[in-house]
């Protein structure tokens, strides 16, 4: 890497001389900042564009992007022919040109083939996926250092949003430089709250549990007193999926149980000295595994919980066979409402996570980065991306009255005006011209997002605040259960435990992690099912450390130290 950066530095110096002295080098050979920095005329032109918000002459941005199944178009339109492309042209005089797109299953292969063939790369890559692919792109040496560009060109509102969690840059830092711009998402989107059957609580005169002990009493009733009234012992207290681990992505998760004992498995947490330590090998995990074994034996959790993934476990709640499930705030809209198809009288609400025996509460924290932008170091107009992104952060992320994007990108596409008021209700749109989520067309994937905004807004709405801004009005259209779920989420945000290791796999990690992870899964499963004694945890920890775990811990802490100064 250092040799490559030295070569890049030498190349940049040559290019600056070429532009500054000869004035004859084409845009395909210009460095990412050298031309603007060395050429006062170009520097002034870029400054003028950022101030006026529009290029006087057309600028093309060639893009490769990932397409997901939720990106839909009206008849006759596609990614290069839609109102968002027109908006970018009209607003900035930028011609978006998607050179090619690919779905999540194909884009990794296409990118690797491009790199291996040393083919020309686009101006911008808009990517959401494997860190390995991002590493390959960065390590190719063909993409710009964007930290300086961000500081130079990003607007105050864009910088403010990014500053809410500066760790989003960490995976893309190389030798102090930043080589990809993180695409921000809403914070805590997948953090868990406790969803409980209200009708079952009413039936047995129960209150929502505030402690694990109280939850155990509730689970015992739900598992043994026939809450669905069918005369069969076919219900469980808690729906939880353990197939993919003790801490997954939020749906039917077990994370809160471990959090109640001050530990979070499957991720890297700060220890008392501020160093990173792997959660799954901490002593408190042994206590929780013993608790899960006890719950399995008592029928509080399903006997096939170890075979259930997140979706399968959540189905227990949706099928009316479980009274409690830990899931994100949005689960109130999907998949939990399916329970009403089984029992029309079923009702459920979101409640705070319970505390452990020492009063601790914890949950895994979902990240705020959901994709990256990589800018070709030879792109003549790297400021074009920031011109676009700044506008979205100034006018679309949390639009105020009078903003050009107050209600959406285009009336009749992503919003309607009915009786003088905006509506985003899909049922108000004509069948032949359905509502389109134009944020999905954005170079930022979902449009500009301020991480803290969603949960704070839902909390305000749940408290009775009258929606005033367009964002509040649109958010108020969420199901009441989701709004309340978001408020519960927000009320416990201080207990969220982030995974502090979000970097690239280390050398030993690449070699040993699959083995270590398999050993972890097998050991934990055997303990919970009773085929191994609880003492097997101690053996697992010892072998984990000696089989590469200690070395990985050292490597990850070296990485962590290196990114703390950036």
NORNOR-V916709 format. One record per run of one state. SS is the DSSP state (a for helix, b for strand, c for the rest). FROM is the first residue (numbers start at 0). TO is the last residue. Records with the same first field share a line. If there is no record, write none. Layout:
# NORNOR-V916709
SS=FROM-TO + FROM-TO
This chain:
# NORNOR-V916709
c=0-0 + 22-25 + 29-32 + 38-38 + 52-57 + 67-76 + 78-79 + 81-81 + 92-92 + 103-105 + 116-122 + 127-129 + 139-141 + 143-145 + 153-154 + 174-175 + 178-179 + 184-191 + 203-209 + 224-234 + 239-253 + 259-266 + 270-274 + 281-281 + 298-299 + 301-308 + 318-320 + 327-327 + 332-334 + 342-346 + 351-353 + 355-361 + 365-367 + 376-381 + 395-409 + 411-413 + 418-419 + 423-424 + 428-429 + 433-436 + 441-451 + 462-468 + 475-478 + 491-491 + 498-505 + 529-534 + 563-565
a=1-21 + 26-28 + 33-37 + 39-51 + 82-91 + 106-115 + 130-138 + 146-152 + 155-171 + 197-202 + 211-223 + 254-258 + 278-280 + 282-297 + 309-317 + 328-331 + 335-341 + 382-394 + 425-427 + 430-432 + 437-440 + 452-461 + 469-474 + 479-490 + 492-494 + 506-528 + 535-562
b=58-66 + 77-77 + 80-80 + 93-102 + 123-126 + 142-142 + 172-173 + 176-177 + 180-183 + 192-196 + 210-210 + 235-238 + 267-269 + 275-277 + 300-300 + 321-326 + 347-350 + 354-354 + 362-364 + 368-375 + 410-410 + 414-417 + 420-422 + 495-497
